[in-house]
């Protein structure tokens, strides 16, 4: 099943939270990205996510943007056009 880009971002954030045994609250504390924004990203409430927000989330996970997108979730074959 192909994903919309916002769904892939949501799943990637959930993966990273699980890998690091972190909560959304802990991510908020590390990034300053509002908890409501993090929750909305995970629920796919936004049709798209600003790259600035993704960058701030990456900083909270202590990874680079390229590491965030280096996931099969973002392979072209897995994304809706």
Phi and psi in radians as a Rosetta constraint file:
Dihedral C 1 N 2 CA 2 C 2 CIRCULARHARMONIC -1.443 0.35
Dihedral N 2 CA 2 C 2 N 3 CIRCULARHARMONIC 2.583 0.35
Dihedral C 2 N 3 CA 3 C 3 CIRCULARHARMONIC -1.877 0.35
Dihedral N 3 CA 3 C 3 N 4 CIRCULARHARMONIC 2.612 0.35
Dihedral C 3 N 4 CA 4 C 4 CIRCULARHARMONIC -1.275 0.35
Dihedral N 4 CA 4 C 4 N 5 CIRCULARHARMONIC 2.728 0.35
Dihedral C 4 N 5 CA 5 C 5 CIRCULARHARMONIC -1.025 0.35
Dihedral N 5 CA 5 C 5 N 6 CIRCULARHARMONIC -0.721 0.35
Dihedral C 5 N 6 CA 6 C 6 CIRCULARHARMONIC -1.134 0.35
Dihedral N 6 CA 6 C 6 N 7 CIRCULARHARMONIC -0.537 0.35
Dihedral C 6 N 7 CA 7 C 7 CIRCULARHARMONIC -1.222 0.35
Dihedral N 7 CA 7 C 7 N 8 CIRCULARHARMONIC -0.671 0.35
Dihedral C 7 N 8 CA 8 C 8 CIRCULARHARMONIC -1.143 0.35
Dihedral N 8 CA 8 C 8 N 9 CIRCULARHARMONIC -0.721 0.35
Dihedral C 8 N 9 CA 9 C 9 CIRCULARHARMONIC -1.087 0.35
Dihedral N 9 CA 9 C 9 N 10 CIRCULARHARMONIC -0.772 0.35
Dihedral C 9 N 10 CA 10 C 10 CIRCULARHARMONIC -1.011 0.35
Dihedral N 10 CA 10 C 10 N 11 CIRCULARHARMONIC -0.870 0.35
Dihedral C 10 N 11 CA 11 C 11 CIRCULARHARMONIC -1.114 0.35
Dihedral N 11 CA 11 C 11 N 12 CIRCULARHARMONIC -0.637 0.35
Dihedral C 11 N 12 CA 12 C 12 CIRCULARHARMONIC -1.166 0.35
Dihedral N 12 CA 12 C 12 N 13 CIRCULARHARMONIC -0.733 0.35
Dihedral C 12 N 13 CA 13 C 13 CIRCULARHARMONIC -1.073 0.35
Dihedral N 13 CA 13 C 13 N 14 CIRCULARHARMONIC -0.772 0.35
Dihedral C 13 N 14 CA 14 C 14 CIRCULARHARMONIC -1.076 0.35
Dihedral N 14 CA 14 C 14 N 15 CIRCULARHARMONIC -0.723 0.35
Dihedral C 14 N 15 CA 15 C 15 CIRCULARHARMONIC -1.025 0.35
Dihedral N 15 CA 15 C 15 N 16 CIRCULARHARMONIC -0.827 0.35
Dihedral C 15 N 16 CA 16 C 16 CIRCULARHARMONIC -1.181 0.35
Dihedral N 16 CA 16 C 16 N 17 CIRCULARHARMONIC -0.656 0.35
Dihedral C 16 N 17 CA 17 C 17 CIRCULARHARMONIC -1.048 0.35
Dihedral N 17 CA 17 C 17 N 18 CIRCULARHARMONIC -0.791 0.35
Dihedral C 17 N 18 CA 18 C 18 CIRCULARHARMONIC -1.170 0.35
Dihedral N 18 CA 18 C 18 N 19 CIRCULARHARMONIC -0.785 0.35
Dihedral C 18 N 19 CA 19 C 19 CIRCULARHARMONIC -1.009 0.35
Dihedral N 19 CA 19 C 19 N 20 CIRCULARHARMONIC -0.632 0.35
Dihedral C 19 N 20 CA 20 C 20 CIRCULARHARMONIC -1.706 0.35
Dihedral N 20 CA 20 C 20 N 21 CIRCULARHARMONIC 0.073 0.35
Dihedral C 20 N 21 CA 21 C 21 CIRCULARHARMONIC 0.910 0.35
Dihedral N 21 CA 21 C 21 N 22 CIRCULARHARMONIC 0.822 0.35
Dihedral C 21 N 22 CA 22 C 22 CIRCULARHARMONIC -1.950 0.35
Dihedral N 22 CA 22 C 22 N 23 CIRCULARHARMONIC 2.701 0.35
Dihedral C 22 N 23 CA 23 C 23 CIRCULARHARMONIC -1.740 0.35
Dihedral N 23 CA 23 C 23 N 24 CIRCULARHARMONIC 2.893 0.35
Dihedral C 23 N 24 CA 24 C 24 CIRCULARHARMONIC -1.053 0.35
Dihedral N 24 CA 24 C 24 N 25 CIRCULARHARMONIC -0.627 0.35
Dihedral C 24 N 25 CA 25 C 25 CIRCULARHARMONIC -1.109 0.35
Dihedral N 25 CA 25 C 25 N 26 CIRCULARHARMONIC -0.753 0.35
Dihedral C 25 N 26 CA 26 C 26 CIRCULARHARMONIC -1.112 0.35
Dihedral N 26 CA 26 C 26 N 27 CIRCULARHARMONIC -0.667 0.35
Dihedral C 26 N 27 CA 27 C 27 CIRCULARHARMONIC -1.123 0.35
Dihedral N 27 CA 27 C 27 N 28 CIRCULARHARMONIC -0.760 0.35
Dihedral C 27 N 28 CA 28 C 28 CIRCULARHARMONIC -0.994 0.35
Dihedral N 28 CA 28 C 28 N 29 CIRCULARHARMONIC -0.794 0.35
Dihedral C 28 N 29 CA 29 C 29 CIRCULARHARMONIC -1.109 0.35
Dihedral N 29 CA 29 C 29 N 30 CIRCULARHARMONIC -0.602 0.35
Dihedral C 29 N 30 CA 30 C 30 CIRCULARHARMONIC -1.361 0.35
Dihedral N 30 CA 30 C 30 N 31 CIRCULARHARMONIC -0.494 0.35
Dihedral C 30 N 31 CA 31 C 31 CIRCULARHARMONIC -1.898 0.35
Dihedral N 31 CA 31 C 31 N 32 CIRCULARHARMONIC -0.522 0.35
Dihedral C 31 N 32 CA 32 C 32 CIRCULARHARMONIC 1.410 0.35
Dihedral N 32 CA 32 C 32 N 33 CIRCULARHARMONIC -0.039 0.35
Dihedral C 32 N 33 CA 33 C 33 CIRCULARHARMONIC -1.197 0.35
Dihedral N 33 CA 33 C 33 N 34 CIRCULARHARMONIC 2.191 0.35
Dihedral C 33 N 34 CA 34 C 34 CIRCULARHARMONIC -0.907 0.35
Dihedral N 34 CA 34 C 34 N 35 CIRCULARHARMONIC 2.478 0.35
Dihedral C 34 N 35 CA 35 C 35 CIRCULARHARMONIC -0.995 0.35
Dihedral N 35 CA 35 C 35 N 36 CIRCULARHARMONIC -0.670 0.35
Dihedral C 35 N 36 CA 36 C 36 CIRCULARHARMONIC -1.091 0.35
Dihedral N 36 CA 36 C 36 N 37 CIRCULARHARMONIC -0.639 0.35
Dihedral C 36 N 37 CA 37 C 37 CIRCULARHARMONIC -1.177 0.35
Dihedral N 37 CA 37 C 37 N 38 CIRCULARHARMONIC -0.804 0.35
Dihedral C 37 N 38 CA 38 C 38 CIRCULARHARMONIC -1.042 0.35
Dihedral N 38 CA 38 C 38 N 39 CIRCULARHARMONIC -0.792 0.35
Dihedral C 38 N 39 CA 39 C 39 CIRCULARHARMONIC -1.078 0.35
Dihedral N 39 CA 39 C 39 N 40 CIRCULARHARMONIC -0.742 0.35
Dihedral C 39 N 40 CA 40 C 40 CIRCULARHARMONIC -1.131 0.35
Dihedral N 40 CA 40 C 40 N 41 CIRCULARHARMONIC -0.642 0.35
Dihedral C 40 N 41 CA 41 C 41 CIRCULARHARMONIC -1.109 0.35
Dihedral N 41 CA 41 C 41 N 42 CIRCULARHARMONIC -0.791 0.35
Dihedral C 41 N 42 CA 42 C 42 CIRCULARHARMONIC -1.157 0.35
Dihedral N 42 CA 42 C 42 N 43 CIRCULARHARMONIC -0.629 0.35
Dihedral C 42 N 43 CA 43 C 43 CIRCULARHARMONIC -1.446 0.35
Dihedral N 43 CA 43 C 43 N 44 CIRCULARHARMONIC -0.034 0.35
Dihedral C 43 N 44 CA 44 C 44 CIRCULARHARMONIC 1.073 0.35
Dihedral N 44 CA 44 C 44 N 45 CIRCULARHARMONIC 0.628 0.35
Dihedral C 44 N 45 CA 45 C 45 CIRCULARHARMONIC -1.264 0.35
Dihedral N 45 CA 45 C 45 N 46 CIRCULARHARMONIC -0.386 0.35
Dihedral C 45 N 46 CA 46 C 46 CIRCULARHARMONIC -1.738 0.35
Dihedral N 46 CA 46 C 46 N 47 CIRCULARHARMONIC 2.369 0.35
Dihedral C 46 N 47 CA 47 C 47 CIRCULARHARMONIC -1.194 0.35
Dihedral N 47 CA 47 C 47 N 48 CIRCULARHARMONIC -0.414 0.35
Dihedral C 47 N 48 CA 48 C 48 CIRCULARHARMONIC -2.610 0.35
Dihedral N 48 CA 48 C 48 N 49 CIRCULARHARMONIC 2.792 0.35
Dihedral C 48 N 49 CA 49 C 49 CIRCULARHARMONIC -2.094 0.35
Dihedral N 49 CA 49 C 49 N 50 CIRCULARHARMONIC 2.314 0.35
Dihedral C 49 N 50 CA 50 C 50 CIRCULARHARMONIC -1.134 0.35
Dihedral N 50 CA 50 C 50 N 51 CIRCULARHARMONIC 2.439 0.35
Dihedral C 50 N 51 CA 51 C 51 CIRCULARHARMONIC -1.057 0.35
Dihedral N 51 CA 51 C 51 N 52 CIRCULARHARMONIC -0.578 0.35
Dihedral C 51 N 52 CA 52 C 52 CIRCULARHARMONIC -1.041 0.35
Dihedral N 52 CA 52 C 52 N 53 CIRCULARHARMONIC -0.714 0.35
Dihedral C 52 N 53 CA 53 C 53 CIRCULARHARMONIC -1.171 0.35
Dihedral N 53 CA 53 C 53 N 54 CIRCULARHARMONIC -0.754 0.35
Dihedral C 53 N 54 CA 54 C 54 CIRCULARHARMONIC -1.040 0.35
Dihedral N 54 CA 54 C 54 N 55 CIRCULARHARMONIC -0.730 0.35
Dihedral C 54 N 55 CA 55 C 55 CIRCULARHARMONIC -1.067 0.35
Dihedral N 55 CA 55 C 55 N 56 CIRCULARHARMONIC -0.777 0.35
Dihedral C 55 N 56 CA 56 C 56 CIRCULARHARMONIC -1.124 0.35
Dihedral N 56 CA 56 C 56 N 57 CIRCULARHARMONIC -0.681 0.35
Dihedral C 56 N 57 CA 57 C 57 CIRCULARHARMONIC -1.124 0.35
Dihedral N 57 CA 57 C 57 N 58 CIRCULARHARMONIC -0.722 0.35
Dihedral C 57 N 58 CA 58 C 58 CIRCULARHARMONIC -1.056 0.35
Dihedral N 58 CA 58 C 58 N 59 CIRCULARHARMONIC -0.710 0.35
Dihedral C 58 N 59 CA 59 C 59 CIRCULARHARMONIC -1.076 0.35
Dihedral N 59 CA 59 C 59 N 60 CIRCULARHARMONIC -0.667 0.35
Dihedral C 59 N 60 CA 60 C 60 CIRCULARHARMONIC -1.135 0.35
Dihedral N 60 CA 60 C 60 N 61 CIRCULARHARMONIC -0.583 0.35
Dihedral C 60 N 61 CA 61 C 61 CIRCULARHARMONIC -1.506 0.35
Dihedral N 61 CA 61 C 61 N 62 CIRCULARHARMONIC -0.095 0.35
Dihedral C 61 N 62 CA 62 C 62 CIRCULARHARMONIC 1.040 0.35
Dihedral N 62 CA 62 C 62 N 63 CIRCULARHARMONIC 0.794 0.35
Dihedral C 62 N 63 CA 63 C 63 CIRCULARHARMONIC -2.304 0.35
Dihedral N 63 CA 63 C 63 N 64 CIRCULARHARMONIC 2.845 0.35
Dihedral C 63 N 64 CA 64 C 64 CIRCULARHARMONIC -1.496 0.35
Dihedral N 64 CA 64 C 64 N 65 CIRCULARHARMONIC 2.849 0.35
Dihedral C 64 N 65 CA 65 C 65 CIRCULARHARMONIC -1.034 0.35
Dihedral N 65 CA 65 C 65 N 66 CIRCULARHARMONIC -0.682 0.35
Dihedral C 65 N 66 CA 66 C 66 CIRCULARHARMONIC -1.092 0.35
Dihedral N 66 CA 66 C 66 N 67 CIRCULARHARMONIC -0.601 0.35
Dihedral C 66 N 67 CA 67 C 67 CIRCULARHARMONIC -1.182 0.35
Dihedral N 67 CA 67 C 67 N 68 CIRCULARHARMONIC -0.655 0.35
Dihedral C 67 N 68 CA 68 C 68 CIRCULARHARMONIC -1.062 0.35
Dihedral N 68 CA 68 C 68 N 69 CIRCULARHARMONIC -0.798 0.35
Dihedral C 68 N 69 CA 69 C 69 CIRCULARHARMONIC -1.502 0.35
Dihedral N 69 CA 69 C 69 N 70 CIRCULARHARMONIC -0.085 0.35
Dihedral C 69 N 70 CA 70 C 70 CIRCULARHARMONIC -1.451 0.35
Dihedral N 70 CA 70 C 70 N 71 CIRCULARHARMONIC 1.089 0.35
Dihedral C 70 N 71 CA 71 C 71 CIRCULARHARMONIC -2.392 0.35
Dihedral N 71 CA 71 C 71 N 72 CIRCULARHARMONIC 2.534 0.35
Dihedral C 71 N 72 CA 72 C 72 CIRCULARHARMONIC -1.015 0.35
Dihedral N 72 CA 72 C 72 N 73 CIRCULARHARMONIC -0.359 0.35
Dihedral C 72 N 73 CA 73 C 73 CIRCULARHARMONIC -0.980 0.35
Dihedral N 73 CA 73 C 73 N 74 CIRCULARHARMONIC -0.537 0.35
Dihedral C 73 N 74 CA 74 C 74 CIRCULARHARMONIC -1.743 0.35
Dihedral N 74 CA 74 C 74 N 75 CIRCULARHARMONIC 0.127 0.35
Dihedral C 74 N 75 CA 75 C 75 CIRCULARHARMONIC -1.112 0.35
Dihedral N 75 CA 75 C 75 N 76 CIRCULARHARMONIC 2.443 0.35
Dihedral C 75 N 76 CA 76 C 76 CIRCULARHARMONIC -0.955 0.35
Dihedral N 76 CA 76 C 76 N 77 CIRCULARHARMONIC -0.600 0.35
Dihedral C 76 N 77 CA 77 C 77 CIRCULARHARMONIC -1.170 0.35
Dihedral N 77 CA 77 C 77 N 78 CIRCULARHARMONIC -0.319 0.35
Dihedral C 77 N 78 CA 78 C 78 CIRCULARHARMONIC -1.743 0.35
Dihedral N 78 CA 78 C 78 N 79 CIRCULARHARMONIC -0.094 0.35
Dihedral C 78 N 79 CA 79 C 79 CIRCULARHARMONIC -1.911 0.35
Dihedral N 79 CA 79 C 79 N 80 CIRCULARHARMONIC 2.513 0.35
Dihedral C 79 N 80 CA 80 C 80 CIRCULARHARMONIC -1.159 0.35
Dihedral N 80 CA 80 C 80 N 81 CIRCULARHARMONIC 2.530 0.35
